[in-house]
Amino acid sequence: MEKERQIIFFEKHFQQFYLKLNGGVRRKIGYVFRIIRTVDKVPIKFLRHLMDGLFEIRIEYESNIYRVFCCFDTGNLVVLFNGYQKKTQKADKGQVQKAMKLKQKYFDKKNKDDDQKR
C-alpha cells in the first residue's frame, strides 16, 4: 500500500457508540482499525462491501459481534458513520439505512464545501 489509510469520524454517531463499550471491545476495535489502516487488502473477516459504496467493519469479541459502517473517500480516507452490537444473524436494517443516510449527508456536505472553495 502506498500510504497508510486515515480513519475519520463523520458527526458523533460512532463516538457515542464507542464510549458505551467496555475496554476489551474498544481494544479489539483498535486492533481492527490498525488492520484497516495498514493492510493493503483487508480480509473480508474484518471488512466487507454491503451496497452502494457502504462497507461494514466487523468486530468479534467474546462471542459478541459489533458492526461499524463506513465508506472510502479519496486519498486513502475511511469515513466512519455509526456502529451497533449485532444481536441476530441479519444486519439491522435500521442501522444500515441510518448509515446510508449519513454517507449521503457526508458526500453532500463535502461537495458543498468543495463548491464553496472554488
Phi, psi and omega in degrees: 000136183298309177214158182298142176288148176255136178251127177234162179253137174256122185059206188246008187297313181294315182300319179297320176296311185299318183294341179276351185272156178281169185300323180296316178294319179299318178297320180294320176299316177301318178299313180294321177297322177298320177297313181297322180291325193247338184270131182299306179248100183289129179300145180299338176302330183254334186211127177219149179282133177262300182188151171044044178079004177267131180244159179239121173271130185248128180233128174245133178211122179047054179060016171253151182239133180236146179232140175230129181267144182205174171217169177254145176230177185299153175073037179059038182260130175249126183251120180270140180249275183228165179218164178199162174269125183279129183244351179228174179293326184271151175293145178288109184299325178296319179290322178296315179298319178300315180298319179297319178295318178295321178299314179298317179297319179301310182289326175299314180295317180298315180296320178296316179297319178296320178296322180289333179286338183280000000 
